Amino acid sequence: MVYLKSILAGIAGFMVTTIISSAAALALIARYPQAALRIFPAQRHDLQWGSYYYVNFPFWQIVVAGVAAFAIGFGWTLRRSTTRTQA
């Protein structure tokens, strides 16, 4: 039961971090495009009829932050629950 609670806490941390980071990135891209071009790299796509620049969505950075939140939530819940059972 301890591991299930720890996994659920980690999943909740992952989801909250991912949702908040994605919303912040989308708000930055939509409201401040010049700042988004400085923070997030832009790629040039060429279709042979013309080209355009596309601001990349920071997917892997958000996933890394979510995995870190999962690890912190899992470890904190597991450590907190094991110290209560031993005392």
N, C-alpha and C positions, 0 to 999 in steps of 0.2 A: 504494500500500500504506500510505503514511503517513496518508492521509485515512481509509482504512478503519479503521485502528487508532484514530485520533482519534475517529471516530464511535462505535466500539464502547466506547471509554472513556467518552464522553459518555453513551451509553445506559446503561452500567452505573452511572454516577453518578446519573442520573435515576431509575433503578429503585430503587437503594438508598435514596436520599433520600425518594422517594415512599413506599416500604414502611415505613421507620422513622417518618416523620411521620404516616402513617395509623395505625400501631399505637399511637403515643403519643397521638394524638387520641382514638382509641377507648378506650384505657385510661383516659384522663382523664374521658371522658364516662361510662364505666361505673362507675368507682370513686369519683369525686368529682363528682356531678352539680351541686352548688351552685357549685363552682369553674368547671365547664363553662358554666354559665349566665352567669357573669361574663365569661368569656373569649370564648365563641362566642355570637353573637346568637340569641335565641329568637324564633320567629315564632308568632303566634297564628293558628290555622286554625279557621275557622268552617264547620260543615257544616249549619247551620240547625237541627239537633237538639241541638247542643251544640258546645262549642269545646274545643280542647286546645292546649297549647303544645308546640312541637317544637324541639329544639336542632339547629341547622343543622350539618351536617358541613362542616368548612372545606376544601372541595374546591379552590377557586381559589387559596387560599394555599399548599396543598400542591403544586399544579401549578407555581406561580411558583417555589417553592423547588426543584422538580425541574428546571425549565428553567435556573435559575441553576447548578445542579450540572452539568447537561449542558454549558453554556457553559464553565464552569471546567475540567471534565475534558477537553473537546475542545481548548480553548486550551492547556492545560498539556501535553497529549500532543503536540499539533502543534508547539508551541514547543520542547519537549524533543527531538523527533525531528529537526527542521530544524537545530538547532544541532549535533547530532552529525554530520550529513552534510556540513556546511560545514567543520568543523574537521579 
